[in-house]
Amino acid sequence: MVHHISLFKLKPEVTPDKLEQMMMNTGMSLLKIPEILSVKCGKAIEAKTEWPFFVSLEFESMEKLQMTQEDAIYMKFMSDVIKLNTAERVVLNYEMEPGKNVKYS
């Protein structure tokens, strides 16, 4: 299992209402992609945090993650939601099964 986490800095013009809309769009869009096992997203509780928005996705394997990144729904989500509203991101991938070699996941 692969856990894919993206942390985002928002553009200055993103209002709290817009952030709520981004959260709704994240779930509605990404849950349509069969390779994604689960979708979680959220906003920071602390108002002054450096990374106020996150998206967390789970995949069966790195191959499924790569397939998703080429999916038309994912590409539209990235252009219409993420790129329009965020200024910067950090992406982290984690293997969730102890002893499993990520080379083969």
RODREN-197158 format. One record per atom (N, C-alpha, C, CB): chain; residue in three letters; x, y, z. Coordinates in steps of 0.02 Angstrom, whole numbers. Each point is the difference from the previous one (the first is absolute). Glycine has a CB too. Layout:
@kette=A&rest=ALA&east=X&north=Y&up=Z $
...
END
This chain:
@kette=A&rest=MET&east=42&north=-59&up=0 $
@kette=A&rest=MET&east=-42&north=59&up=0 $
@kette=A&rest=MET&east=44&north=62&up=0 $
@kette=A&rest=MET&east=-92&north=-62&up=61 $
@kette=A&rest=VAL&east=74&north=111&up=-100 $
@kette=A&rest=VAL&east=36&north=62&up=-5 $
@kette=A&rest=VAL&east=-45&north=57&up=23 $
@kette=A&rest=VAL&east=69&north=-45&up=-96 $
@kette=A&rest=HIS&east=-42&north=85&up=140 $
@kette=A&rest=HIS&east=-35&north=59&up=25 $
@kette=A&rest=HIS&east=34&north=61&up=-30 $
@kette=A&rest=HIS&east=-34&north=-58&up=109 $
@kette=A&rest=HIS&east=-5&north=98&up=-147 $
@kette=A&rest=HIS&east=25&north=58&up=-37 $
@kette=A&rest=HIS&east=-30&north=63&up=33 $
@kette=A&rest=HIS&east=10&north=-67&up=-109 $
@kette=A&rest=ILE&east=33&north=109&up=135 $
@kette=A&rest=ILE&east=-23&north=60&up=35 $
@kette=A&rest=ILE&east=28&north=62&up=-35 $
@kette=A&rest=ILE&east=-6&north=-63&up=110 $
@kette=A&rest=SER&east=-38&north=110&up=-123 $
@kette=A&rest=SER&east=20&north=64&up=-29 $
@kette=A&rest=SER&east=-20&north=56&up=47 $
@kette=A&rest=SER&east=-12&north=-45&up=-118 $
@kette=A&rest=LEU&east=59&north=88&up=134 $
@kette=A&rest=LEU&east=-13&north=59&up=42 $
@kette=A&rest=LEU&east=4&north=61&up=-45 $
@kette=A&rest=LEU&east=48&north=-56&up=104 $
@kette=A&rest=PHE&east=-94&north=103&up=-94 $
@kette=A&rest=PHE&east=-4&north=57&up=-45 $
@kette=A&rest=PHE&east=1&north=67&up=36 $
@kette=A&rest=PHE&east=-64&north=-72&up=-78 $
@kette=A&rest=LYS&east=98&north=120&up=47 $
@kette=A&rest=LYS&east=-5&north=70&up=20 $
@kette=A&rest=LYS&east=-52&north=30&up=-47 $
@kette=A&rest=LYS&east=122&north=8&up=42 $
@kette=A&rest=LEU&east=-167&north=32&up=-15 $
@kette=A&rest=LEU&east=-53&north=30&up=-40 $
@kette=A&rest=LEU&east=20&north=67&up=-27 $
@kette=A&rest=LEU&east=-84&north=-60&up=69 $
@kette=A&rest=LYS&east=55&north=78&up=-126 $
@kette=A&rest=LYS&east=9&north=67&up=-28 $
@kette=A&rest=LYS&east=-36&north=49&up=46 $
@kette=A&rest=LYS&east=11&north=-45&up=-120 $
@kette=A&rest=PRO&east=13&north=107&up=124 $
@kette=A&rest=PRO&east=-29&north=50&up=46 $
@kette=A&rest=PRO&east=-75&north=12&up=-11 $
@kette=A&rest=PRO&east=111&north=53&up=3 $
@kette=A&rest=GLU&east=-134&north=-60&up=-64 $
@kette=A&rest=GLU&east=-71&north=14&up=-14 $
@kette=A&rest=GLU&east=-49&north=-56&up=19 $
@kette=A&rest=GLU&east=42&north=71&up=-92 $
@kette=A&rest=VAL&east=-16&north=-128&up=117 $
@kette=A&rest=VAL&east=-44&north=-56&up=19 $
@kette=A&rest=VAL&east=-32&north=17&up=68 $
@kette=A&rest=VAL&east=73&north=-84&up=-64 $
@kette=A&rest=THR&east=-139&north=91&up=62 $
@kette=A&rest=THR&east=-39&north=16&up=60 $
@kette=A&rest=THR&east=-17&north=-64&up=38 $
@kette=A&rest=THR&east=-47&north=104&up=-57 $
@kette=A&rest=PRO&east=24&north=-98&up=119 $
@kette=A&rest=PRO&east=-23&north=-60&up=36 $
@kette=A&rest=PRO&east=-56&north=-37&up=-37 $
@kette=A&rest=PRO&east=31&north=57&up=106 $
@kette=A&rest=ASP&east=-76&north=-21&up=-138 $
@kette=A&rest=ASP&east=-53&north=-32&up=-39 $
@kette=A&rest=ASP&east=28&north=-38&up=-60 $
@kette=A&rest=ASP&east=-80&north=90&up=35 $
@kette=A&rest=LYS&east=130&north=-61&up=-67 $
@kette=A&rest=LYS&east=32&north=-33&up=-57 $
@kette=A&rest=LYS&east=36&north=-63&up=23 $
@kette=A&rest=LYS&east=14&north=110&up=-58 $
@kette=A&rest=LEU&east=18&north=-108&up=115 $
@kette=A&rest=LEU&east=33&north=-59&up=27 $
@kette=A&rest=LEU&east=-50&north=-56&up=15 $
@kette=A&rest=LEU&east=88&north=74&up=49 $
@kette=A&rest=GLU&east=-146&north=-56&up=-23 $
@kette=A&rest=GLU&east=-54&north=-50&up=12 $
@kette=A&rest=GLU&east=-21&north=-31&up=-66 $
@kette=A&rest=GLU&east=-40&north=65&up=101 $
@kette=A&rest=GLN&east=34&north=-24&up=-152 $
@kette=A&rest=GLN&east=-18&north=-25&up=-67 $
@kette=A&rest=GLN&east=54&north=-47&up=-27 $
@kette=A&rest=GLN&east=-66&north=106&up=-22 $
@kette=A&rest=MET&east=129&north=-89&up=32 $
@kette=A&rest=MET&east=55&north=-43&up=-21 $
@kette=A&rest=MET&east=-4&north=-68&up=34 $
@kette=A&rest=MET&east=72&north=101&up=-19 $
@kette=A&rest=MET&east=-89&north=-101&up=83 $
@kette=A&rest=MET&east=-5&north=-63&up=36 $
@kette=A&rest=MET&east=-56&north=-43&up=-29 $
@kette=A&rest=MET&east=43&north=56&up=104 $
@kette=A&rest=MET&east=-101&north=-26&up=-118 $
@kette=A&rest=MET&east=-56&north=-38&up=-30 $
@kette=A&rest=MET&east=19&north=-27&up=-69 $
@kette=A&rest=MET&east=-82&north=71&up=64 $
@kette=A&rest=ASN&east=114&north=-29&up=-104 $
@kette=A&rest=ASN&east=20&north=-21&up=-68 $
@kette=A&rest=ASN&east=51&north=-56&up=1 $
@kette=A&rest=ASN&east=-23&north=115&up=-40 $
@kette=A&rest=THR&east=67&north=-115&up=90 $
@kette=A&rest=THR&east=51&north=-52&up=5 $
@kette=A&rest=THR&east=-32&north=-69&up=6 $
@kette=A&rest=THR&east=78&north=82&up=55 $
@kette=A&rest=GLY&east=-122&north=-89&up=-7 $
@kette=A&rest=GLY&east=-33&north=-65&up=9 $
@kette=A&rest=GLY&east=-43&north=-19&up=-59 $
@kette=A&rest=GLY&east=0&north=20&up=121 $
@kette=A&rest=MET&east=-41&north=27&up=-145 $
@kette=A&rest=MET&east=-45&north=-16&up=-56 $
@kette=A&rest=MET&east=38&north=-20&up=-63 $
@kette=A&rest=MET&east=-83&north=80&up=49 $
@kette=A&rest=SER&east=138&north=-48&up=-62 $
@kette=A&rest=SER&east=39&north=-14&up=-60 $
@kette=A&rest=SER&east=41&north=-64&up=6 $
@kette=A&rest=SER&east=5&north=123&up=-23 $
@kette=A&rest=LEU&east=36&north=-127&up=74 $
@kette=A&rest=LEU&east=48&north=-54&up=4 $
@kette=A&rest=LEU&east=-30&north=-68&up=17 $
@kette=A&rest=LEU&east=81&north=85&up=35 $
@kette=A&rest=LEU&east=-139&north=-87&up=-2 $
@kette=A&rest=LEU&east=-32&north=-64&up=14 $
@kette=A&rest=LEU&east=-27&north=-34&up=-63 $
@kette=A&rest=LEU&east=-29&north=44&up=113 $
@kette=A&rest=LYS&east=27&north=-8&up=-168 $
@kette=A&rest=LYS&east=-21&north=-30&up=-64 $
@kette=A&rest=LYS&east=55&north=-42&up=-32 $
@kette=A&rest=LYS&east=-77&north=98&up=-16 $
@kette=A&rest=ILE&east=138&north=-92&up=40 $
@kette=A&rest=ILE&east=57&north=-35&up=-30 $
@kette=A&rest=ILE&east=7&north=-68&up=34 $
@kette=A&rest=ILE&east=58&north=110&up=-27 $
@kette=A&rest=PRO&east=-66&north=-165&up=-10 $
@kette=A&rest=PRO&east=-1&north=-67&up=32 $
@kette=A&rest=PRO&east=65&north=-20&up=33 $
@kette=A&rest=PRO&east=-83&north=-30&up=-85 $
@kette=A&rest=GLU&east=140&north=56&up=64 $
@kette=A&rest=GLU&east=64&north=-19&up=30 $
@kette=A&rest=GLU&east=10&north=29&up=70 $
@kette=A&rest=GLU&east=47&north=-5&up=-115 $
@kette=A&rest=ILE&east=-85&north=56&up=132 $
@kette=A&rest=ILE&east=6&north=32&up=66 $
@kette=A&rest=ILE&east=-44&north=-38&up=49 $
@kette=A&rest=ILE&east=24&north=113&up=-52 $
@kette=A&rest=LEU&east=7&north=-139&up=105 $
@kette=A&rest=LEU&east=-37&north=-39&up=51 $
@kette=A&rest=LEU&east=-34&north=46&up=51 $
@kette=A&rest=LEU&east=81&north=-93&up=-15 $
@kette=A&rest=SER&east=-50&north=148&up=33 $
@kette=A&rest=SER&east=-32&north=47&up=46 $
@kette=A&rest=SER&east=27&north=70&up=-13 $
@kette=A&rest=SER&east=-15&north=-91&up=87 $
@kette=A&rest=VAL&east=-28&north=139&up=-71 $
@kette=A&rest=VAL&east=16&north=71&up=-8 $
@kette=A&rest=VAL&east=-16&north=35&up=66 $
@kette=A&rest=VAL&east=-24&north=-2&up=-125 $
@kette=A&rest=LYS&east=72&north=40&up=149 $
@kette=A&rest=LYS&east=-11&north=43&up=58 $
@kette=A&rest=LYS&east=30&north=68&up=-17 $
@kette=A&rest=LYS&east=1&north=-99&up=83 $
@kette=A&rest=CYS&east=-33&north=151&up=-59 $
@kette=A&rest=CYS&east=28&north=67&up=-8 $
@kette=A&rest=CYS&east=-23&north=41&up=60 $
@kette=A&rest=CYS&east=1&north=-9&up=-127 $
@kette=A&rest=GLY&east=34&north=64&up=137 $
@kette=A&rest=GLY&east=-20&north=42&up=56 $
@kette=A&rest=GLY&east=35&north=66&up=1 $
@kette=A&rest=GLY&east=-22&north=-102&up=63 $
@kette=A&rest=LYS&east=-2&north=143&up=-17 $
@kette=A&rest=LYS&east=28&north=67&up=9 $
@kette=A&rest=LYS&east=31&north=2&up=70 $
@kette=A&rest=LYS&east=-84&north=53&up=-79 $
@kette=A&rest=ALA&east=135&north=-12&up=85 $
@kette=A&rest=ALA&east=36&north=6&up=63 $
@kette=A&rest=ALA&east=-44&north=33&up=53 $
@kette=A&rest=ALA&east=109&north=8&up=-63 $
@kette=A&rest=ILE&east=-101&north=-31&up=124 $
@kette=A&rest=ILE&east=-36&north=29&up=56 $
@kette=A&rest=ILE&east=30&north=67&up=20 $
@kette=A&rest=ILE&east=-31&north=-115&up=40 $
@kette=A&rest=GLU&east=98&north=118&up=-40 $
@kette=A&rest=GLU&east=34&north=62&up=16 $
@kette=A&rest=GLU&east=-1&north=46&up=-61 $
@kette=A&rest=GLU&east=74&north=-60&up=83 $
@kette=A&rest=ALA&east=-96&north=121&up=-75 $
@kette=A&rest=ALA&east=-9&north=46&up=-56 $
@kette=A&rest=ALA&east=65&north=20&up=-34 $
@kette=A&rest=ALA&east=-100&north=42&up=58 $
@kette=A&rest=LYS&east=155&north=-40&up=-22 $
@kette=A&rest=LYS&east=63&north=25&up=-27 $
@kette=A&rest=LYS&east=48&north=-55&up=-22 $
@kette=A&rest=LYS&east=-14&north=99&up=73 $
@kette=A&rest=THR&east=-10&north=-159&up=-84 $
@kette=A&rest=THR&east=44&north=-55&up=-19 $
@kette=A&rest=THR&east=28&north=11&up=-71 $
@kette=A&rest=THR&east=-65&north=-78&up=75 $
@kette=A&rest=GLU&east=124&north=51&up=-86 $
@kette=A&rest=GLU&east=33&north=7&up=-65 $
@kette=A&rest=GLU&east=-35&north=-39&up=-55 $
@kette=A&rest=GLU&east=108&north=17&up=61 $
@kette=A&rest=TRP&east=-137&north=-75&up=-44 $
@kette=A&rest=TRP&east=-32&north=-45&up=-48 $
@kette=A&rest=TRP&east=-73&north=-10&up=20 $
@kette=A&rest=TRP&east=111&north=-59&up=-24 $
@kette=A&rest=PRO&east=-156&north=105&up=5 $
@kette=A&rest=PRO&east=-69&north=-2&up=26 $
@kette=A&rest=PRO&east=-47&north=-51&up=-33 $
@kette=A&rest=PRO&east=18&north=117&up=26 $
@kette=A&rest=PHE&east=3&north=-152&up=-77 $
@kette=A&rest=PHE&east=-44&north=-48&up=-34 $
@kette=A&rest=PHE&east=39&north=-63&up=-16 $
@kette=A&rest=PHE&east=-70&north=93&up=-49 $
@kette=A&rest=PHE&east=38&north=-151&up=59 $
@kette=A&rest=PHE&east=33&north=-63&up=-18 $
@kette=A&rest=PHE&east=-49&north=-46&up=-37 $
@kette=A&rest=PHE&east=76&north=11&up=100 $
@kette=A&rest=VAL&east=-47&north=-54&up=-141 $
@kette=A&rest=VAL&east=-36&north=-55&up=-33 $
@kette=A&rest=VAL&east=39&north=-63&up=13 $
@kette=A&rest=VAL&east=-48&north=77&up=-90 $
@kette=A&rest=SER&east=14&north=-129&up=112 $
@kette=A&rest=SER&east=30&north=-64&up=15 $
@kette=A&rest=SER&east=-35&north=-55&up=-40 $
@kette=A&rest=SER&east=33&north=40&up=117 $
@kette=A&rest=LEU&east=4&north=-79&up=-154 $
@kette=A&rest=LEU&east=-28&north=-53&up=-42 $
@kette=A&rest=LEU&east=34&north=-66&up=16 $
@kette=A&rest=LEU&east=-26&north=84&up=-91 $
@kette=A&rest=GLU&east=-11&north=-138&up=86 $
@kette=A&rest=GLU&east=29&north=-67&up=10 $
@kette=A&rest=GLU&east=-8&north=-40&up=-65 $
@kette=A&rest=GLU&east=-26&north=4&up=124 $
@kette=A&rest=PHE&east=80&north=-41&up=-138 $
@kette=A&rest=PHE&east=3&north=-41&up=-60 $
@kette=A&rest=PHE&east=25&north=-69&up=18 $
@kette=A&rest=PHE&east=22&north=102&up=-71 $
@kette=A&rest=GLU&east=-39&north=-150&up=29 $
@kette=A&rest=GLU&east=24&north=-68&up=8 $
@kette=A&rest=GLU&east=75&north=-5&up=-13 $
@kette=A&rest=GLU&east=-114&north=-42&up=-34 $
@kette=A&rest=SER&east=138&north=84&up=-13 $
@kette=A&rest=SER&east=71&north=-4&up=-20 $
@kette=A&rest=SER&east=22&north=66&up=-31 $
@kette=A&rest=SER&east=-12&north=-124&up=-18 $
@kette=A&rest=MET&east=77&north=131&up=9 $
@kette=A&rest=MET&east=27&north=59&up=-35 $
@kette=A&rest=MET&east=-24&north=1&up=-72 $
@kette=A&rest=MET&east=101&north=-2&up=75 $
@kette=A&rest=GLU&east=-110&north=-56&up=-104 $
@kette=A&rest=GLU&east=-26&north=-3&up=-69 $
@kette=A&rest=GLU&east=-70&north=31&up=-4 $
@kette=A&rest=GLU&east=67&north=-105&up=-19 $
@kette=A&rest=LYS&east=-110&north=92&up=68 $
@kette=A&rest=LYS&east=-67&north=29&up=1 $
@kette=A&rest=LYS&east=4&north=76&up=9 $
@kette=A&rest=LYS&east=-48&north=-108&up=47 $
@kette=A&rest=LEU&east=95&north=131&up=-7 $
@kette=A&rest=LEU&east=10&north=72&up=9 $
@kette=A&rest=LEU&east=20&north=32&up=-66 $
@kette=A&rest=LEU&east=35&north=-18&up=120 $
@kette=A&rest=GLN&east=11&north=-13&up=-156 $
@kette=A&rest=GLN&east=22&north=26&up=-64 $
@kette=A&rest=GLN&east=-57&north=0&up=-51 $
@kette=A&rest=GLN&east=116&north=-40&up=24 $
@kette=A&rest=MET&east=-157&north=-13&up=-23 $
@kette=A&rest=MET&east=-58&north=-2&up=-45 $
@kette=A&rest=MET&east=-48&north=57&up=15 $
@kette=A&rest=MET&east=11&north=-125&up=-7 $
@kette=A&rest=THR&east=-21&north=139&up=70 $
@kette=A&rest=THR&east=-45&north=55&up=20 $
@kette=A&rest=THR&east=25&north=67&up=-26 $
@kette=A&rest=THR&east=-32&north=-65&up=102 $
@kette=A&rest=GLN&east=96&north=76&up=-98 $
@kette=A&rest=GLN&east=28&north=64&up=-21 $
@kette=A&rest=GLN&east=-8&north=12&up=-75 $
@kette=A&rest=GLN&east=80&north=-8&up=94 $
@kette=A&rest=GLU&east=-96&north=-44&up=-132 $
@kette=A&rest=GLU&east=-12&north=6&up=-71 $
@kette=A&rest=GLU&east=-74&north=-1&up=-17 $
@kette=A&rest=GLU&east=110&north=-55&up=-21 $
@kette=A&rest=ASP&east=-153&north=47&up=71 $
@kette=A&rest=ASP&east=-72&north=-4&up=-9 $
@kette=A&rest=ASP&east=-29&north=70&up=-16 $
@kette=A&rest=ASP&east=-5&north=-99&up=80 $
@kette=A&rest=ALA&east=-43&north=102&up=-126 $
@kette=A&rest=ALA&east=-29&north=63&up=-21 $
@kette=A&rest=ALA&east=-35&north=36&up=57 $
@kette=A&rest=ALA&east=-14&north=-47&up=-114 $
@kette=A&rest=ILE&east=-20&north=11&up=158 $
@kette=A&rest=ILE&east=-34&north=30&up=57 $
@kette=A&rest=ILE&east=52&north=33&up=47 $
@kette=A&rest=ILE&east=-94&north=-85&up=-8 $
@kette=A&rest=TYR&east=148&north=50&up=20 $
@kette=A&rest=TYR&east=53&north=26&up=44 $
@kette=A&rest=TYR&east=31&north=62&up=-30 $
@kette=A&rest=TYR&east=22&north=-116&up=43 $
@kette=A&rest=MET&east=-7&north=114&up=-108 $
@kette=A&rest=MET&east=31&north=57&up=-33 $
@kette=A&rest=MET&east=-46&north=61&up=2 $
@kette=A&rest=MET&east=64&north=-78&up=-74 $
@kette=A&rest=LYS&east=-129&north=67&up=65 $
@kette=A&rest=LYS&east=-49&north=56&up=3 $
@kette=A&rest=LYS&east=-3&north=27&up=71 $
@kette=A&rest=LYS&east=-67&north=-51&up=-94 $
@kette=A&rest=PHE&east=66&north=7&up=144 $
@kette=A&rest=PHE&east=0&north=22&up=70 $
@kette=A&rest=PHE&east=63&north=42&up=15 $
@kette=A&rest=PHE&east=-65&north=-103&up=32 $
@kette=A&rest=MET&east=122&north=80&up=-55 $
@kette=A&rest=MET&east=62&north=37&up=12 $
@kette=A&rest=MET&east=-2&north=69&up=-32 $
@kette=A&rest=MET&east=62&north=-109&up=5 $
@kette=A&rest=SER&east=-88&north=114&up=-66 $
@kette=A&rest=SER&east=0&north=65&up=-34 $
@kette=A&rest=SER&east=-56&north=46&up=27 $
@kette=A&rest=SER&east=47&north=-55&up=-102 $
@kette=A&rest=ASP&east=-106&north=28&up=114 $
@kette=A&rest=ASP&east=-58&north=41&up=20 $
@kette=A&rest=ASP&east=-2&north=17&up=75 $
@kette=A&rest=ASP&east=-61&north=-52&up=-94 $
@kette=A&rest=VAL&east=88&north=9&up=135 $
@kette=A&rest=VAL&east=-4&north=11&up=73 $
@kette=A&rest=VAL&east=68&north=18&up=29 $
@kette=A&rest=VAL&east=-96&north=-81&up=6 $
@kette=A&rest=ILE&east=145&north=39&up=-18 $
@kette=A&rest=ILE&east=64&north=9&up=33 $
@kette=A&rest=ILE&east=40&north=58&up=-30 $
@kette=A&rest=ILE&east=1&north=-122&up=25 $
@kette=A&rest=LYS&east=12&north=121&up=-89 $
@kette=A&rest=LYS&east=42&north=52&up=-30 $
@kette=A&rest=LYS&east=-30&north=69&up=4 $
@kette=A&rest=LYS&east=44&north=-86&up=-77 $
@kette=A&rest=LEU&east=-111&north=91&up=74 $
@kette=A&rest=LEU&east=-33&north=65&up=4 $
@kette=A&rest=LEU&east=4&north=31&up=70 $
@kette=A&rest=LEU&east=-76&north=-37&up=-91 $
@kette=A&rest=ASN&east=81&north=-5&up=142 $
@kette=A&rest=ASN&east=-8&north=24&up=69 $
@kette=A&rest=ASN&east=61&north=-8&up=45 $
@kette=A&rest=ASN&east=-117&north=-26&up=-14 $
@kette=A&rest=THR&east=168&north=-8&up=-10 $
@kette=A&rest=THR&east=58&north=-11&up=43 $
@kette=A&rest=THR&east=63&north=30&up=-29 $
@kette=A&rest=THR&east=-53&north=-105&up=41 $
@kette=A&rest=ALA&east=99&north=123&up=3 $
@kette=A&rest=ALA&east=62&north=32&up=-21 $
@kette=A&rest=ALA&east=59&north=-48&up=2 $
@kette=A&rest=ALA&east=-45&north=108&up=41 $
@kette=A&rest=GLU&east=41&north=-158&up=3 $
@kette=A&rest=GLU&east=56&north=-45&up=9 $
@kette=A&rest=GLU&east=-26&north=-65&up=31 $
@kette=A&rest=GLU&east=81&north=97&up=14 $
@kette=A&rest=ARG&east=-43&north=-152&up=-26 $
@kette=A&rest=ARG&east=-20&north=-63&up=31 $
@kette=A&rest=ARG&east=61&north=-42&up=17 $
@kette=A&rest=ARG&east=-108&north=3&up=-62 $
@kette=A&rest=VAL&east=97&north=-46&up=110 $
@kette=A&rest=VAL&east=49&north=-51&up=19 $
@kette=A&rest=VAL&east=-35&north=-67&up=-7 $
@kette=A&rest=VAL&east=63&north=79&up=81 $
@kette=A&rest=VAL&east=-31&north=-127&up=-113 $
@kette=A&rest=VAL&east=-29&north=-66&up=-10 $
@kette=A&rest=VAL&east=42&north=-52&up=36 $
@kette=A&rest=VAL&east=-48&north=34&up=-112 $
@kette=A&rest=LEU&east=15&north=-77&up=151 $
@kette=A&rest=LEU&east=33&north=-53&up=37 $
@kette=A&rest=LEU&east=-35&north=-66&up=-14 $
@kette=A&rest=LEU&east=35&north=82&up=91 $
@kette=A&rest=ASN&east=4&north=-135&up=-103 $
@kette=A&rest=ASN&east=-27&north=-67&up=-12 $
@kette=A&rest=ASN&east=28&north=-47&up=53 $
@kette=A&rest=ASN&east=-11&north=22&up=-124 $
@kette=A&rest=TYR&east=-33&north=-63&up=153 $
@kette=A&rest=TYR&east=20&north=-46&up=52 $
@kette=A&rest=TYR&east=-26&north=-70&up=-15 $
@kette=A&rest=TYR&east=-1&north=93&up=84 $
@kette=A&rest=GLU&east=42&north=-143&up=-69 $
@kette=A&rest=GLU&east=-20&north=-70&up=-3 $
@kette=A&rest=GLU&east=-32&north=-17&up=67 $
@kette=A&rest=GLU&east=94&north=-31&up=-83 $
@kette=A&rest=MET&east=-151&north=0&up=82 $
@kette=A&rest=MET&east=-38&north=-13&up=61 $
@kette=A&rest=MET&east=5&north=-72&up=26 $
@kette=A&rest=MET&east=-76&north=89&up=-36 $
@kette=A&rest=GLU&east=111&north=-131&up=1 $
@kette=A&rest=GLU&east=5&north=-70&up=21 $
@kette=A&rest=GLU&east=70&north=-14&up=24 $
@kette=A&rest=GLU&east=-88&north=-34&up=-82 $
@kette=A&rest=PRO&east=96&north=16&up=147 $
@kette=A&rest=PRO&east=66&north=-14&up=27 $
@kette=A&rest=PRO&east=36&north=-55&up=-39 $
@kette=A&rest=PRO&east=-41&north=35&up=113 $
@kette=A&rest=GLY&east=105&north=-25&up=-126 $
@kette=A&rest=GLY&east=40&north=-51&up=-33 $
@kette=A&rest=GLY&east=-8&north=-3&up=-75 $
@kette=A&rest=GLY&east=-7&north=-62&up=103 $
@kette=A&rest=LYS&east=-37&north=101&up=-132 $
@kette=A&rest=LYS&east=-11&north=-2&up=-72 $
@kette=A&rest=LYS&east=51&north=45&up=-35 $
@kette=A&rest=LYS&east=-123&north=-24&up=17 $
@kette=A&rest=ASN&east=152&north=-1&up=-70 $
@kette=A&rest=ASN&east=48&north=39&up=-39 $
@kette=A&rest=ASN&east=-39&north=45&up=-48 $
@kette=A&rest=ASN&east=88&north=-92&up=9 $
@kette=A&rest=VAL&east=-81&north=158&up=-2 $
@kette=A&rest=VAL&east=-38&north=46&up=-42 $
@kette=A&rest=VAL&east=16&north=-7&up=-74 $
@kette=A&rest=VAL&east=-3&north=78&up=96 $
@kette=A&rest=LYS&east=60&north=-107&up=-110 $
@kette=A&rest=LYS&east=20&north=-11&up=-69 $
@kette=A&rest=LYS&east=-53&north=-42&up=-36 $
@kette=A&rest=LYS&east=122&north=7&up=32 $
@kette=A&rest=TYR&east=-154&north=-53&up=5 $
@kette=A&rest=TYR&east=-48&north=-45&up=-30 $
@kette=A&rest=TYR&east=-73&north=18&up=13 $
@kette=A&rest=TYR&east=86&north=-88&up=11 $
@kette=A&rest=SER&east=-97&north=145&up=20 $
@kette=A&rest=SER&east=-70&north=18&up=14 $
@kette=A&rest=SER&east=-26&north=48&up=-52 $
@kette=A&rest=SER&east=20&north=-17&up=122 $
END
